[in-house]
């Protein structure tokens, strides 16, 4: 399912226009991204937890050339599914 298909499904289930459903979905995604940028977790009980912990700076070796390169510390987006989501899928 892509974003446009999701917007259509949300509009149908919530009884909204596609334009309103798109605005709501975009706002929800924006809120999650802003929270993760700030280092906060977004916990949706029964669905899962979005987080972006810091990964430490490290050295990596580029396989093609064999040279090493320093990677800076960075936030890495993660999602941990909740119990309700796991049960619904299985």
C-alpha positions as CSV (number, residue, x, y, z in Angstrom):
1,X,0.0,0.0,0.0
2,X,1.4,3.4,-0.9
3,X,0.5,6.8,0.6
4,X,-2.3,7.6,-1.9
5,X,-3.9,4.2,-1.3
6,X,-3.7,4.7,2.5
7,X,-5.3,8.2,2.1
8,X,-8.2,6.6,0.2
9,X,-8.7,3.9,2.9
10,X,-8.6,6.4,5.7
11,X,-11.1,8.7,3.9
12,X,-13.4,5.8,3.4
13,X,-13.2,4.4,7.0
14,X,-13.4,7.8,8.7
15,X,-16.1,9.3,6.4
16,X,-13.8,12.1,5.3
17,X,-13.0,13.6,2.0
18,X,-9.7,12.5,0.5
19,X,-8.4,16.1,0.9
20,X,-9.2,16.0,4.6
21,X,-7.8,12.5,5.1
22,X,-4.5,13.6,3.3
23,X,-4.2,16.6,5.6
24,X,-4.7,14.5,8.7
25,X,-2.2,11.9,7.6
26,X,0.4,14.5,6.6
27,X,-0.1,16.2,10.0
28,X,0.3,12.9,11.9
29,X,3.5,12.0,10.0
30,X,4.9,15.5,10.6
31,X,4.2,15.3,14.4
32,X,6.0,11.9,14.6
33,X,9.0,13.2,12.6
34,X,9.3,16.3,14.7
35,X,9.2,14.3,17.9
36,X,11.8,11.9,16.6
37,X,14.0,14.8,15.6
38,X,13.8,16.2,19.1
39,X,14.9,12.8,20.5
40,X,11.4,11.9,21.9
41,X,9.6,8.6,21.5
42,X,6.1,8.4,20.1
43,X,4.2,5.6,21.8
44,X,0.8,4.5,20.3
45,X,-0.6,1.9,22.7
46,X,-1.5,-1.3,20.8
47,X,0.3,-0.1,17.7
48,X,3.9,0.5,18.5
49,X,6.7,2.9,19.4
50,X,8.6,5.2,17.1
51,X,12.0,6.4,18.3
52,X,15.3,7.8,16.9
53,X,18.2,6.9,19.3
54,X,21.7,8.3,18.7
55,X,24.1,5.9,17.0
56,X,27.7,6.6,18.1
57,X,30.3,7.9,15.7
58,X,32.3,5.0,14.1
59,X,34.8,4.1,11.5
60,X,33.7,2.0,8.5
61,X,35.6,0.3,5.7
62,X,34.5,0.8,2.1
63,X,34.6,-2.7,0.5
64,X,35.3,-1.6,-3.0
65,X,38.4,0.6,-2.2
66,X,39.4,-0.7,1.2
67,X,39.7,2.8,2.6
68,X,38.3,3.7,6.0
69,X,35.9,6.5,6.6
70,X,34.6,8.2,9.7
71,X,30.8,8.3,10.1
72,X,29.5,10.9,12.5
73,X,27.1,10.2,15.3
74,X,23.5,10.3,14.0
75,X,19.9,9.6,14.9
76,X,18.6,6.3,13.5
77,X,14.8,5.9,13.1
78,X,13.4,2.8,14.7
79,X,9.9,1.3,15.1
80,X,9.0,-1.4,17.6
81,X,5.6,-3.0,17.0
82,X,3.2,-3.2,20.0
83,X,1.5,-6.3,21.3
84,X,-1.8,-5.4,19.6
85,X,-0.2,-5.0,16.2
86,X,1.7,-8.2,16.6
87,X,-1.5,-10.1,17.5
88,X,-3.5,-8.6,14.7
89,X,-1.0,-9.5,12.1
90,X,-0.5,-13.0,13.4
